């Protein structure tokens, strides 16, 4: 009962007019920023950090939490309508959501994304309320061997599930891993693969790669190979979900939440792993005509599951941030910095030393989820109208936003050359049916996987047997082998029976 009493006190604090206003502004700004290709929640929170230095700590945290969720939701809009994710977490949504939009089902895709975000965010917020200390205690027992095997699982899933061939998927993955090696070695400080270019000492910016592979490549492909003809399939049917859509989306929302919430509790690379695992699960579970929609007309489960996994992960990431002071993503790292600006150190003592702030923040998560649903569902029709913008103007706008966003990060002309070079790479990959998502996953998780592997080998005193000696890492290794071997064994067996 004590938890609920504290939560009610949190609602009393977060429900004041000033704090509600900050939550609303945060959600609205976050959604608007999330809609812009290449600008994610981390950039938004970092840009707005100086604005709130004179604002009371609780209001400031509520404001940032609103931006955090709003940007995560807003990214699904451009992913679905324009196939240009505003955040790497929504690149899975782009794969099926954009195909749904081109089949005249943009409204249903946007609706399932909005409602799925609400369902997953609400369930994950309840988990934060009830189980934060328990889950964080379990997460802290995982070591480098387990984290490394989790990332190998992500690599395997991405390569095996995406694209028309595992070989192409692995090729794209290794391109991403190569990008991830550029820059200074995290442990030794040795410079690697920079070709003497100073701008590459800090590595290749993930935003550049994401925007280049998706936004720039999409615009180039449209100009060079699709022409300016209006596609008849881009018509709209409705902006609501049918009963069939609800029946297909609800289980996907729940499965996505179940996959995403645990990943938010452990520093295993953010939202990329759970969103891809959710997509893989939905693709495997789909049957009949629903299965045939994946990669063709667009399957609604392929939007509902990953979006739920994304938002569940984002919400559950508050558990290690608040209880251990461990950020599990770029955005939570910036939020940690915001806490420290106010002299507040997240960790085990936070719930006792700053109880009013913590519970007001948790209460604001409930409020923010409702605000996002109220804000975004009525605007579904407005977002869908983006499809009616003439293609020349639309893709010119995408290129302008991509260029301004890339230049704005470091005011570097080199970044623009790199952006368009990566865009050409994305164009070539698209023409030859190489999946682009594994490039991003390899680049994001590659350096993390390298660091965890080296730490694990150090723990094992130079022996790789450490991965076999830990029950959890051994179990994950078994799952990886099953993903790689079982489909081929089953295919071979079915061919023998014919």
Protein Blocks (a to p, Z undefined) as FASTA:
>chain_A
ZZmmmmmmmmmmmmpmklmmmmmmmmmmmmmmmmpghiafklmmmmmmmmmmmgcfklmm
mmmmmmmmmmmmmmmmmmmmnopafbfklmmmmmmmmmmmmnopmmmmmmmmmmmmmmmm
mmmmmmmmmmmmmmmmmmmmpcfklmmmmmmmmmmmmmmmgojbfklmmmmmmmmmmmmm
gccdfklopaehklopaklmnopafklmmmmmmmmmmmmmmmmmnojbdcfklpcfbfcd
cfklmmmmmmmmmmmmmmmmmmmmpcghpjmlmmmmmmmmmmmmpgcjllmmgopnopak
lmmmmmmmmmmmmmmmmmmmmmnopafbfklmmmmmmmmmnopacdjklmmmmmmmmmmm
mmmmmmmmmmmmmmmmmmmmmmmmmmmpcfklmmmmmmmmmmmmmmmmnopaklmmmmmm
mmmmmmmmmmnopafklmmmmmmmmmmmmmmmmmmmmmnnopaklmmmpmklmmmmmmmm
mmmmmmmmmmmmmmmmZZ
